């Protein structure tokens, strides 16, 4: 589905990016990308999406159909929910798909509402539906729930899993939330450094959906904190 070979993206202005990243993923996998600020997580997504073409190395992506979801909904305030989802869509089949997506993300009855009338969670549901309207092979998610409260975040994480179960969409999720990555992902890539390098890969064997309080996930979390050099900091700050 996706194969990345020695891809690097660094900047002349001193801004860190990432370097020598190599990985592959299979259809239907959910990959998480974790790392501290400045390790190039979002830059990697921009390269994979085609938004940034100034990279070195190579990657292949089946059919090149990619959906992208950002940290904020980026809805057009003058358009209704349905029109935001359908923006730029012409075919009758895609118009029908928009109605199916409204049901999938739980927005039936809100088709004619405008962004100003939506909660943060509803706005992100709209953004999820919009990112799926082209039926992408790979959905790239750049910290899509980071601005939401804890309960709304958990609801949308479950929604994402519901979409995955129905569509088997391949996903790459950038997040700062270790618990989120452990709950959603099949594998987690750890980026470290500035520019970031692929430092470690964590495989999560538990079937989805998972229990949020699972002991095995807690052990994986401790491992990830250690890999990110955060475990000792937490212990010291707790003294």
Buried (B, 14 or more C-beta within 10 A) or exposed (E): BBEBEEBBBBEEEEEBBBBBBEBEBEEEBBBBBBBBEBBBBBBBBBBBBEEBEEBEBEBEBEEEEBBBBBBBBEBEEEBBBBBBBBEEBEEEEBBEBBBEBBEBBBBEEBBEBBBEEBEBBBBBBBBBBBBBBBEBBBBBBBBBBBBBEEEBBBBBBEBBBBBBEEBEBBBBBBBEBBBBBBBBBBBBBBBBBBBBBBBBEBEBEBEEBBEEEBEEBEEBBEBBBEBBEEBEEEEEEEE
